[in-house]
Amino acid sequence: MKLITVLKQVPDAEARIRAGAAGVDLDGVTFVIDGMDEYGVEEAIRLREAGNEVEIVALALGPARYEEAIRTALALGADRAVHIETDVDLDPISQARVLAQVVQQEGADMVLVGGKQADWDSAALGPALAEVLGWPHSDWTTKLELAAGSVTVEHDTDDGHESLSMPLPAVITTQQGLNEPRYPTLPNIMKAKRKELAKRALDEFGAGAGLTQITSQQIQTRERLGKVIEGDAASAAAELVRLLQSEAKVL
């Protein structure tokens, strides 16, 4: 059985990020594997540890710096990796069309991908990938069990959770609650340097420029009104509450 875990590399949540008129400045920022993608890597490893004969392939689409995140996945337990290296910013649908080609070439039985990508702040990649492949899909998955030729999952809904059974191959989007990702050990970090990491070019997949182009960016700003409330403490407090309710609408 072959499992593919899709990886994104995003700024560390603790990193200080600067923004200006030209957009977000990422110079000097520390990058890590997208947190939700880590759950996919961990789940693939746990399926293998449960006695399933599994090959785990890490798959990433992004710039050269993604290699650090890919090596982390290899250190965690992925067997090998494929990196489609490009500096082109593709929207989730365009990404899915490229990734689907690798998934098909690999003959994968399951794809695990983070439920929400921190860089686009969308939950679109998993469903888009399933649509391109024509495979069944479970989003926001919190439990996963393999059976002969099928997978049973639980996933979150607005009202609680659902249990689903679907045939393989399938796309599963992962999230917090599915497992607790491990840390790579030093020996495995050293072993990861010797694992296969195949580099491929975006041109191989006929991706073009993507469906969505960013035409402009603006940083949201709010100016202070500088309003002074006159009167004694009691009347000033009452006026403040009124303004917060009727004008600011925060109460």
C-alpha positions in Angstrom: 0.0 0.0 0.0 1.3 3.5 -0.9 0.4 6.6 1.2 1.2 10.1 0.0 1.4 12.9 2.6 1.1 16.4 1.0 3.3 19.0 2.7 3.3 22.8 2.9 5.9 24.9 4.5 4.6 28.0 6.4 6.0 30.6 8.8 6.4 29.4 12.3 3.5 30.6 14.5 5.9 32.2 16.9 7.8 34.1 14.1 7.6 37.9 14.0 6.2 38.8 10.5 6.5 42.3 9.1 3.9 43.7 6.7 3.8 46.8 4.5 2.4 48.3 1.4 4.2 45.7 -0.8 2.7 42.8 1.3 4.2 40.4 3.8 8.0 40.5 4.3 9.2 37.0 5.0 12.9 37.7 5.0 14.5 36.1 8.1 11.3 34.3 9.1 11.6 30.7 10.4 9.6 28.2 8.3 8.1 24.9 9.5 5.8 22.1 8.2 2.2 23.3 8.2 0.8 22.1 11.5 -2.2 20.3 10.0 0.1 18.5 7.5 2.1 17.1 10.4 -1.0 15.1 11.5 -1.0 13.5 8.0 2.6 12.4 8.3 2.0 11.1 11.8 -1.1 9.2 10.8 0.7 7.5 7.9 3.5 6.4 10.3 0.9 5.0 12.8 -0.8 3.0 10.0 2.5 1.4 9.2 3.3 0.8 12.9 -0.1 -0.9 13.2 1.2 -3.7 11.0 0.1 -2.5 7.6 2.6 -2.9 4.8 2.9 0.8 3.8 5.2 2.9 1.8 5.1 6.6 2.8 5.9 9.2 0.2 6.1 12.9 1.2 5.0 15.2 -1.6 5.5 19.0 -1.8 4.9 21.8 -4.3 6.8 25.0 -3.5 10.1 26.9 -3.5 13.6 25.5 -2.7 13.2 26.3 1.0 10.5 23.6 1.2 13.4 21.0 1.3 13.8 21.6 5.0 10.2 20.7 5.7 10.5 17.7 3.5 13.6 16.5 5.3 11.7 16.8 8.6 9.0 14.5 7.2 11.7 12.0 6.1 13.2 12.2 9.6 9.8 11.5 11.1 9.4 8.4 9.1 8.5 9.0 5.5 10.4 6.6 3.2 11.1 9.0 0.3 9.9 12.3 -1.1 9.0 14.2 -4.3 9.5 17.9 -4.4 8.0 19.9 -7.3 10.2 23.0 -7.0 8.8 26.3 -8.1 8.6 29.9 -7.0 5.2 30.3 -8.7 2.3 31.0 -6.3 -0.5 28.7 -7.4 -4.0 28.8 -6.1 -5.4 25.5 -4.5 -7.2 24.3 -7.6 -4.0 24.7 -9.7 -2.0 23.0 -7.0 -4.4 20.1 -7.0 -4.1 19.6 -10.7 -0.3 19.3 -10.4 -0.3 17.2 -7.3 -2.9 14.8 -8.8 -0.6 14.0 -11.7 2.1 12.8 -9.2 -0.4 10.9 -7.2 -1.5 9.0 -10.3 2.0 8.4 -11.5 2.9 7.0 -8.0 -0.2 4.7 -8.0 -1.1 5.9 -4.5 -3.9 4.2 -2.4 -4.5 7.2 -0.1 -3.5 10.9 0.1 -3.3 12.6 3.5 -3.3 16.4 3.4 -3.8 19.1 6.0 -7.4 20.2 6.5 -6.5 23.9 6.2 -3.4 25.5 4.6 -2.0 28.3 6.8 -0.5 30.2 3.8 -3.8 30.5 1.9 -5.9 30.2 5.0 -8.3 28.0 3.1 -9.6 24.4 3.4 -9.6 24.0 -0.4 -6.7 21.8 -1.3 -8.0 18.5 0.0 -11.4 18.7 -1.7 -9.9 20.1 -4.9 -7.4 17.2 -5.0 -10.2 14.7 -4.5 -12.3 16.3 -7.2 -9.4 16.2 -9.8 -8.7 12.6 -9.0 -12.3 11.6 -8.8 -11.7 9.9 -5.4 -13.9 9.9 -2.3 -12.9 12.4 0.4 -13.2 12.9 4.1 -12.5 16.4 5.5 -11.6 17.4 9.1 -10.9 13.8 9.9 -10.4 12.8 13.6 -10.3 9.0 13.4 -9.1 6.7 10.6 -9.1 2.9 10.3 -8.0 0.8 7.4 -9.8 -2.4 6.2 -9.4 -4.5 3.1 -9.8 -2.1 0.2 -11.6 0.6 2.2 -11.2 3.1 5.0 -13.5 4.0 7.9 -13.2 7.6 9.3 -14.9 10.0 11.7 -14.9 13.6 10.8 -16.2 16.8 12.4 -19.5 18.5 11.2 -21.2 21.6 12.3 -23.5 19.5 14.5 -21.0 17.0 15.9 -19.3 14.3 13.9 -20.1 11.6 11.3 -18.7 8.1 10.7 -18.0 7.3 7.0 -16.8 4.3 5.1 -15.3 4.7 1.6 -13.4 2.6 -0.9 -9.8 3.2 -1.6 -8.2 5.1 -3.2 -9.3 8.1 -1.2 -8.2 11.6 -0.1 -8.2 12.3 3.7 -7.8 15.8 5.2 -6.3 15.8 8.6 -6.5 18.0 11.7 -5.8 18.3 15.4 -7.5 15.5 17.3 -6.5 12.8 14.8 -3.2 12.1 16.6 -0.4 13.8 18.4 2.6 14.3 16.1 6.0 13.0 17.3 9.3 14.8 17.2 12.1 13.5 14.9 15.0 11.9 16.8 18.7 12.8 16.0 19.5 9.4 14.5 16.4 9.7 12.2 17.4 13.2 11.2 20.8 11.8 10.1 19.1 9.0 8.2 16.8 11.4 6.5 19.8 12.9 4.7 20.3 9.7 2.9 16.7 9.1 1.9 15.6 9.7 -1.7 14.3 13.2 -2.5 13.3 13.5 -6.1 13.3 17.0 -7.6 10.8 17.8 -10.4 10.0 21.0 -12.3 6.6 22.6 -12.6 7.0 22.7 -16.4 6.6 19.0 -16.5 2.9 19.3 -15.4 1.7 22.1 -17.7 0.5 24.2 -14.8 0.8 27.6 -16.4 0.3 30.7 -14.2 -2.7 29.3 -12.2 -6.3 30.4 -12.1 -6.1 33.1 -9.5 -3.7 36.0 -9.6 -3.1 38.5 -6.8 -3.5 42.0 -8.4 -3.0 44.1 -5.2 -2.6 43.9 -1.5 -3.6 46.2 1.3 -2.8 46.1 5.0 -5.9 46.7 7.1 -5.6 49.7 9.3 -8.0 51.4 11.7 -7.6 55.1 12.7 -8.3 56.2 16.3 -11.3 58.5 16.5 -9.8 60.4 19.5 -13.3 60.9 21.0 -13.3 62.4 24.5 -16.3 61.7 26.8 -17.1 64.6 29.1 -19.0 64.6 32.4 -18.6 62.9 35.8 -17.7 59.2 36.2 -21.2 57.9 36.2 -22.4 59.8 33.1 -19.2 59.2 31.3 -19.4 55.4 31.9 -23.0 55.4 30.7 -22.1 57.2 27.5 -19.2 54.9 26.9 -21.4 51.9 27.1 -23.9 53.5 24.7 -21.2 54.2 22.2 -19.8 50.7 22.4 -23.3 49.3 21.8 -24.6 51.7 19.1 -21.4 52.8 17.3 -18.6 50.3 17.9 -21.1 47.4 18.1 -18.8 45.4 20.3 -21.3 44.9 23.2 
